[in-house]
Amino acid sequence: HRFLKALQLHDVVCERDVLETATAFGVSPGVLTQTQESAARHAGQIVSVCGPMGWGDVEGLVLRLQDRIAAGAREEILSLTSIPMIGASRARVLYTAGYRTPEAILTMSLKQLALLFEGSKGAAGQGEGQMRAAHTVMRGARRVCEDARRAAREESEAKLRKLQALAPIIETRTSLGDGISFGVGDDEEVLEGATPVRNKKRKVDVVPPAEVFDPKTATGAVVVRRPKDIAALEAFWRASSGYTFVLRPGTNAVSSGRGTLCVSPPVAIALAFPSNPNAVFYAPIVLGFRDEHETARDGDVEADANDAAVGARRGFVWETVRAILSTSGQRKATVDLKPQLLAMGAANLACLVGSVGSNHENKNEKNETENQHLYAIGVVAPPVFDARVGGWLLRPESSDFACGTNGGWSGLSGG
């Protein structure tokens, strides 16, 4: 019984004719309409429960499904079905004609709109009847647009009030540049003893920042480099109940005994935490087997001009990142998880090949170890949410959520 009702609702949201669907399942159109209304009401009840429980992803999915069931329409025409007097059939006619938003409808004349309505499936009445419907639709579209503008203005005003309530920004050395960098940046110098070590890019005497890095109170885009700041971020990361992460792709694939792999180890990681929504942390990743004075293979932020002055390259050791990501219990969110797992496997392989090459003279042993891990893949312990997969579930037809080598996470390596 429930399965048959699910099939009926599937035909409804796929815009199949109501009479055809009712005839196919041996029910009256009134019963089918009752099933549709009951399902939409039940979906609304689920949405009301998901919000307080903190299940935002499920709430968004069910909310969109509720709109589709109530309108009996596909995802792409829902913005049109929100206008009074526009059902699924009229919305489909408008969408096919190129009028896909309420704003686009306002650019039409009443006569054009009435002519389109006459061509819709099940159109009742001609001439004056369709013209009256066009008047009603125009008023409804104008009201929908006004409501959208009012909501956008209220949201902007709320954000402005929130910004005005923040403490004033104090100009310090750490607030110069595109973001905040705790530790020495590319345009700073390091004071080693009494002798300043200058960066060639900027020949000025700069006092190293005296601010204490605190992940709980930091704001903005924070680049973390200094060992003590990396340690503070690591402790905050491990203690957090949930976080969002994105690994930055490298540009050089790992070389192995069987040729060059098509995946590069990550060179940095971006982190955000719900306990501090005002900051995003960005830290380089260092593959542990490399010599501390070795030049970065990717020519990336993994090393900078001041690393020689402090005696070591700064950032998260890869083994630390791998250990935290593989810790279960912490809620995790990311975008494009699959290619990141492959990059994590490449980092594991790079460390393995480097350590074997440094510690073993037996070539056969090295090749055997390489072969065992040649197709290694990283591990991210559950629970984990992939935003691209969630977006695809909401809009599977959208090209924005298509997987490919030229977009998404993989595309970051080109920028």
N, C-alpha and C positions, 0 to 999 in steps of 0.2 A: 504493500500500500504506500509506504513512504517512498519507495523507489519510483513508483509510478508518478507520484507527485513531484519528485525531483526531476523526472524526465519532462513533465509538463512545464515546470518552471524554467527548465533549460530552453525549451522551445519559445517560451515567453520572452526571456532576455535575449534570445537570438532573433527577435522581431518576426517570428513566424505568425501568420495570420491567426487571430483568435478563433475564428470559426473552424479553420482547418485543424488547429490543435485540439479543439474540443471534440470535433468529429473523430479524429484519429484515436483519442483516448476514451471515446464513448461517454463523454460528460457534456453537460450543457455549458454554454458560455458563462452563465451566471455562477456556476460552481467553480469554473476556472478562475473567474475574477475573485471569488472569495478565497480561493487558494493563494492567489497572488497577493491579496491584501493581508492575509494571515501570515504569509512568509515574510513580507516586508515589516509587519509589526513585530514578529519574533526576532528578526534581525536587529531592529531598533532596541529591543530589550537586551540583546547580547552586547550591543555597543555601549549601552548604559552601564553594563557590568564591567566591561573591559577597561573603561577609563579609570575608575577608582582602584582597580587592581593593578594598574600600571602596565597593562598589556597594550601599549600604543600601536605596535605593528598590527596585531590582530584587530584592534579597533578600526584602524584605517582600512584594512581589507574588507571587513564586514560592512563598514559604512558605505563604501563604494558599491558593494554587492546589494545593499539595501536600496540605494538609489536606482540601480539597474532593475531590480525586481519591481519596485514601485512604478517606474516609468515603462517597463517592458521594452527596454532598449539596450543597445550596445553602449560601450564606454564613450565612444567618440561623440555621441549626440546628446549626452546628458546635460550639457550646458544649455541646449535648446529646449529640452523638455521641462526645464525649470520655469519656462515662460507660460503663463496661462493660455489655454486654448491650443497648445501645441503638444500633441501626443507623439508617439513613436513614428507613425506614418508621415505626418507633416514634417517632423524633424528630419526624417530621412530624405524627404524631397528637398528641403532647404539645404541640407548638408551636401547632397549631390549637386545642387545648383551652385555651390560655392559659398553659401551663407552659413558659416559654421559657428558663429558666436552671436550673442545678443547685440553687440556693437555693430556687426555686419548687417543685421536685420534693419537697424535704424537708418542705414544708408539707402534702403530700398524705398520705392514709392508704394502707396497703398494699392495701386493698380497692379504693379508687379507682384506684390505679395498675394493678392487675391487670385491672380492667374496661376501662380504656383499651387495655391491651395486647391484649385479646381482639378489639378492633375494628380493630387494625392489619392492614395487608395482609400476607398470608402468615403469619399467626399460627399457630404450631404448639402444639397442646395446649390444654386448657381447665382451669379450676378450679385444681387444685393446681399444675399446671405453670406457669401464669401467676403464681400466688402466689409460687412459688420465684423466678421471674424478677424479680418486684417486690422481694423481699427483696434479691436481688443488686444491683438497680439502686439501691435505697436506700443500701446500704453503699457502692456506688461513688460516688453523688452526695455522700454525707457525706465520703468521702475526697477527692474533687475540691475541695469547699469548704474542707476543712482545708488542703489543699496551697496553694490560692489565698491563704488567710489567712496561712499561714506565709511564702509568697513576699512578700506585701505587708509583713509585719512585718520580714522580713530586709532588704527594700529600704529601709524607713523607718529601720531601725537603721543601715544603711550610710550613708544621707544624714546622719543625726545625727552619726555619727563623723566624716564629712567636714566638717560645720559646726564641730564641736568642735575640729578640727585647725586651723581658720583663726585668723589673728591676731586679737586683740581689737580691737573697733571703738573708735577714738578720737573722742570728740565734738569735732568742729570745726565751723566755720561752714558748711562745704560739706555737712555731713551732716544739716542741719536740713531739715524739710519732708518732703514725700512721697518725694522722690528727691534725688539729688546733682546740684547744678547748678554747673558750672564757669562762672564769669562772674557777672554780677549778676542776681539773680532778682527776683521780684515783691515779696519781703518784705525786700529789702536796700536799701542806699543806696550811692551812688557818691561817693567823695572826689575832688572836682575841685579840685586845688591844695590849699589849706588849708581850703576851705569844704565841709562835708559837704552833699550833695544828698540829701534824705530822700524816701523813698517814703511817700505818704500812708497806705498800709495799715498801716504799722508805724513808729511814731515812737520809734525807739531808735537809739543810736549803734552802728554795726556796723563793724568793721574789715574791709576787703575781704580775701578769702581769699588766703593766701600759698602754698597748695599748687600744685604744678606738675602740670598735666594730662598724663597719659601713657596713651594708649589701650591700651597693652600690659598695664598693671597695674590699670586702673580696674575697679571692681566695682559691681554694682547697676544701677539705671536712671540713666543719666547724661545730663543735658540740657546740650548744648554750645552756648554763645552767643558767647563772646568771640572776636574775630578771630584771635588767636594760637592759641586752642584749636581753632577751626574749621580753621585751616591744618594743625595737628598731626593732626587726624582725617582730613583730606583726604589727607595723605601716607600715613597708615596704611592708608586705604581703597584708594588706588591701588596700594600695594605688596602688598596681600593677595591670596592665590591664590584665595580664595573668600569669599563673604559672603551674608547674608540681608538682604533689604530689604523694607520696606513703606512706600509713600508715603501720607501722610495726606490725605484728600480735603478740598478747600475747600468753601465754602458758596455761592459766587457764580459763576454761569456766565459764560463769556466773551461779550462783546457784539461782534458783527461787522456788516457791512453787510447781511447777510441775516437779521438777528434775533438772538435769544439762543440760544446753544448749551446743551444739556442737561448739559454736563460742565464741572466747575470745575478749574482748575489745582491741583496739590497745594500745601499750605502748609507741610509738614514731611516729614521722612523719618526712619524708624527703621532702625538698622543693627545687625547682630550678626555677629561674626567667629569662625570656628573656632579661631583662634589665641588668642582671649581669650573663652572661653565663660562667663565670670563677669560680663559686662557687656552691656548694651544701650544704644546711643547714640541720642539723639533730638536732631535739629537742625532749626531752622526753615529754610524755603526762601524766598529773596527773588527775585522776578522782576526781572531786571536793568534793565528800562527805567524802573522807577518811581523817582521822586525819593526820595533817601535820608531825607527828613523827612516823606514822605507817610504818612498813616495807613493801616494795613493794611486792605484792602478786606474781608477776611473777619473782621476783629476777632479774630484768632487770636494764637497765640504768636509769630507772625512779628514782632510788635513788642511792647514792654512799656514801662512807665512811665519806665524809665531810658535809653531809646534816645536821647532828646534830649541827655542828659548826655554820652554818649560820641561824639555827632556823627554817628551812622549806625545804621541798623537792622542787627542782627547775624544771621548765618546763612549757609547755603550759597547762593551765586548759582546760579540755575537752570541757566545754561550749564555750570557745573561738574558739577552732578548729571547732566545730560544726557550730557556727554562721558564720564563714568566708566561710566555704565550702558551706553553704546554701545560700550564697549571689549571686544573679544572676548578669549577666553582665560581670564578669571576665571570661576570657577564661581559661579552665582547661584541663589538660591532665594527664592521669595516665595509669596504667597497671592492668588488672583484677579488674574492678570496682565492679562487683557484690559481690565477697566475702568481699570487703572492706565495702560495704554498710551494709552487715550483721554484720560485726564487729562494725560498727558505731552504729547499733541498739543494739548490746550487751552492748556497753558503755552507751547508753541512759538508758537501763534497769538496769545496774549496779548502775548508779547514782540514778535512781528512787527508787530501792530497798533499797539502803543505806540511802537515805534521808527519806523515809517512815519509815524504821526501827528505825531511830534516833528520829523522830519527832512525831510519832503516837503510841499510846498504843493500839489502837483498831485493833485487828488482822484481823477482817473481812474487815476493810477498807484497810488494807495493801494488803490482798489477792485480793481484788477487783481491786485495782490500778495495781497490778502485772498482773492480767489477761488482763487488757486493753492494756498493753504494752508488753505482752509476746513475740509477734512476730514482735516487732518494727523493722523497717529497717531505715538506715540512709538516709539522703537527701544530694545530691550534685547538686546544681542548675546549669542549663544550661547557656552557652554552655560548654559541656565537651566531650573530645575525649578519647576513650579507645584504647590504642595501640594494645592490644591483638585482639580486634574486627577488627581493621584496618588491622592487619597482616592476620587475618583469611579471610577477604574479598579478599586480594591479593592472598593468597595461602591456600584455605580451606582444601586441602588435606594434609597439612604439620602437623606432630605431634607436632611441636614446639608451635603451637597455640591452641592445644587441651586443653579444660578445665578439671580439675581434682583436687582431693585433695592432690595429691603427687607432684604437680608442680606449677609453677607460683607463685602468691602471697601467696597462702596457704603454699607452700613449704618453705617460709622464716622462719616460726615458728620453723622449725627443724634445721635451721642453725643459 
